[in-house]
Amino acid sequence: LSLPLGVSCEELTPVNNEEYSLEGSSVTLSYNYSKEADGNEFFLWYRQYPGKPPEFLISHSGTGTSTSNLVTGLSFNVSEDKTQMDLQISSAAVTDSAVYYCALQPTVTGNTKTLYKNLWSKDNRILHNIH
């Protein structure tokens, strides 16, 4: 099972380039935000399977309030200092093998072409193996 963390954005950076876990274990994918988030900023998580466009998973405010329906097996966490955003997969499976992205709402609001440009132009994916 591989879980690439995605790309570094201007204000969001993966905490670790690699995460390892056993299949069936929980996995946390984390991004650092360059400043303290507030309730006006919204973070959107996407998953992208090979050869497919990114699919929306979940969104939340910078204070940790959910703004979308939760996906079974996924949850999010905002650190106490509001500078780290986590996506948690409760029981990793082979079907979770994909690239995961965290983005700020302005990156994708009403402009998917910008999203794709940002994702592909700064692509520095690293595969994460879960055995």
N, C-alpha and C positions, 0 to 999 in steps of 0.2 A: 504494500500500500504506500503510495507516495502522496505527500501533502506539500506542494510548493507554496511558499508564502507570498509570492507575487513580486511586485516591483516597489521600489522606493518612490514615493510621491514627494512633492515639495514640502509637505508638512507631516506626512505619515511615513514612518520607517519601520520595517520589520525588526522586532527585538532580537530574534535569532534567525540565522539563515537556515538552520536545520532543526527539526524536532523528531525525536524517535520515540516510538511506543509500540507495544504489542497490540495485535488486532484484538479488539474487544475492550481495550483500555481507553481512558479518556485522553484527549489531545487538546492542548490549548495553543492557539495561534495568536500572537500578540503583536501589536503595532504601537510604537511610541508616537505621541502627538507633540509637536514642537512647542506648544504652549498649553496652558491650562484651559481645558474645554469648558464651555458653559451650555446652558439649555437652548441657546440659539443655533448651535452647531449640531448637525446630524451626520452620523456615521453609517455608511451603507456597506454591507458585506455581500460579496459576490463569489460564486464558484464557477470555474470554467473547465469543462471537460475538453480533451484534445479534439480539435477540429470543430468545436461548437462555440457559439457566442457566450459571453458571461451570462449567468443567470442570477437574478436577485435572490438573496437568502433572507436577510433580516436588516432592520435599521433601528437605530436608537439615538437618543440625544446624548450630548456630551456629559450630561448629569446621570445618565443611566436609565432614563425612562424609555420603555419600549415604544416604538412608533409603528410597529407592524406585527402581524401574527407570527408567533414563534414557530419555527420548524421543528418537528419532532427530532430529538437527539441533539439539537443545537441550542446553545444559550450564549449570552454575552455578559461581559463584566467590564465596568469602568473602574479604574483604580481610584483609591481614595483621593489622591492628588489630581485626578482627572487628566492625567497625561499618558495613560496607557489604556488601550482598547483591546479586549480579549474576545476571541471567538472560541467557544468550547464545544468540542465534539464528544458526546458522552460515551459512546462505544464505537470506536473507529472500526470501519469495515473496508474491504477492498473497494467497494463502490464509492467510498469517500475520496478515492484517488482523483485529484483535480488540482488546479491552481486556485488559490483563494486570494481575494483582494479586499482591502478596506479602503473606502474612498469617502471624502467629504461630499455632502449633498451638492454643492455648486459644481462639482466636477461632472455630475451626470444629469442634473436637472434639465430636462427638455433638450438634451444634446448628446445623443449616444455616439455621434461621430467623435466628439471630444474624448469620450470615455475610451473608445477603441484606440485612438491616437495615443493617449496617455499610457494605456496598458502596453501597447506594442512598442512604442518608441523608447521606453525606459525599461524594457524587459530584461531582468537579470535573474530569472528563475533558477532555483536550485531544487533538485528533487529531494524529498524527505522520505526515508524508508521506514515503514512500520512492518515488522515481521510478526 
